[in-house]
Amino acid sequence: VSFVGNRGTFIRGYKAMIMDVEFLYHVGYIVTSVLGLFVHELFYSILLFDLIYREETLFNVIKSVTRNGRSILLTALLALILVYLFSIVGFLFLKDDFILEVDRLPDSKAKGRAVLRAVGCCGMLQMKILKHCNYTVVPPEAEPEQWERACDTLLMCIVTVLNHGLRNGGGVGDILRKPSKDESLFPARVVYDLLFFFIVIIIVLNLIFGVIIDTFADLRSEKQKKEEILKTTCFICGLERDKFDNKTVSFEEHIKYEHNMWNYLYFIVLVRVKNKTDYTGPESYVAQMIKNKNLDWFPRMRAMSLVSNEGEGEQNEIRNLQDKLNTTMKLVSHLTSQLNELKEQV
């Protein structure tokens, strides 16, 4: 209540309240707390995300993903299309290489044996590659229930390539059967594995990572630039530090005493809370400018100390010119008198 009251949320209407992100965030904070109090304590763990909201560095990490979200989503869509194409190729030509090792639950061993018997070649399970079969059965060193085929349907191929292919550093080839060089499809397997590795793993995934990293670097550069501007530029008038070099007032004294931004904030608060009938002339002017969202009452690109220094400099120049003029007049009078004396002697 204090937060939204200080922001003036209650006096801006329901539409402004709904569109206010911070107001919605605090409402969600309260709802989560109520759920944790009355439903389950697990909801309290969600409140830890408040650290991300309050810490600017962590918040920039989230913004690095959401700021260019459209580019990341389109690149991810490209990755899904490539996974779909590789899944079709695997389903049509390499389905017998999709034999994965699994860890079955104890109560599902009997079911696993039944499945393996159903997909066994020539009606019985052999522990070697049969010459008259089109695929490789489980290796001899493994129990039958530890292996299963993962590409008997196109959907299973897509799930397998998407799940195992993207999570393995070498691509989908890391989880497929290791073929023999004597097999007819050995060259096709080599091309399949290398294309998936170079196109999906190296190019597409690194494109996504590159967008996130570049966005985070841009956010950090913007933050450093803002900090540099605040250190070298007056927040009120916009004059830079070098404008106060060799002046009677330094830049630090200017932003601390002459254009203290907190004094301006206090004055704005005073104008908001003060009764309109008690306004002075300047206060009425500033209140009207604030109401119209006009910032012309700020002293942009000017300061009293610089104006006074410029005035003193002009006066000094005028004095110097007057002194030079007086000296010149005296010299002219002296030369005139000498000329008159020469005329009299002649």
Residue pairs with C-beta under 8 A, 6 or more apart in sequence:
3 22
3 26
4 10
4 17
4 23
4 26
7 20
7 22
7 23
9 16
9 17
9 20
9 23
10 17
17 23
18 24
25 53
29 47
29 50
32 43
32 44
32 46
32 47
33 43
33 44
33 47
35 43
36 42
36 43
36 44
36 46
36 47
51 58
52 58
52 59
52 61
52 62
53 59
56 223
60 216
60 219
60 220
60 223
61 216
63 215
63 219
64 212
64 213
64 215
64 216
64 219
65 72
65 212
65 215
67 215
67 219
68 211
68 212
68 215
71 211
72 208
72 211
72 212
75 204
75 207
75 208
75 211
76 208
78 204
79 166
79 200
79 204
79 205
79 208
80 162
82 199
82 200
82 204
83 158
83 161
83 162
83 165
83 166
83 200
84 158
86 161
86 165
86 172
86 192
86 195
86 196
86 200
87 154
87 157
87 158
87 160
87 161
87 162
88 154
88 157
89 192
90 97
90 98
90 151
90 157
90 161
90 172
90 192
91 151
91 153
91 154
91 157
93 185
93 188
94 151
94 176
94 185
94 188
94 189
94 192
95 135
95 149
95 151
95 152
95 157
96 134
96 135
96 136
96 149
96 177
97 136
97 151
97 176
97 177
97 179
97 189
98 149
98 150
98 151
98 157
98 160
98 176
98 177
99 136
99 138
99 147
99 148
99 149
99 150
99 176
99 177
100 147
100 148
100 150
100 160
100 164
100 175
101 142
101 146
101 147
102 112
102 146
102 147
102 148
103 146
104 112
104 145
104 146
109 145
112 144
112 145
112 148
113 144
113 145
115 148
116 125
116 138
116 144
116 145
116 147
116 148
117 125
119 149
119 152
120 126
120 137
121 130
121 133
121 134
121 135
121 137
122 130
122 132
122 133
125 137
125 138
125 144
126 137
127 137
127 138
127 139
127 140
128 137
128 140
129 136
129 137
130 137
136 177
138 144
138 146
138 147
139 147
150 156
150 157
150 160
151 157
151 160
160 172
160 175
161 172
164 172
164 174
164 175
165 171
165 172
165 175
165 196
165 200
166 200
166 201
166 205
168 174
168 175
169 201
170 193
170 197
170 201
171 193
171 196
171 197
171 200
171 201
172 193
172 196
173 189
173 192
173 193
173 196
173 197
176 189
176 193
179 185
179 186
179 189
180 186
232 240
232 241
233 239
233 240
233 241
234 240
234 251
234 254
234 255
234 259
234 303
235 255
235 259
235 261
236 255
236 259
236 261
236 264
236 298
236 299
237 259
237 298
237 299
237 300
237 301
237 302
237 303
238 300
238 301
239 254
239 301
239 302
239 303
239 306
241 251
243 251
243 306
244 250
244 251
244 254
244 305
244 306
247 305
247 306
247 309
248 305
248 309
249 258
249 303
249 305
249 306
249 309
254 303
254 305
255 261
258 303
258 304
258 305
259 299
259 303
264 298
267 286
268 286
268 290
270 283
271 279
271 283
271 286
271 287
271 290
272 290
274 283
276 284
276 287
279 287
285 297
286 297
289 295
289 296
289 297
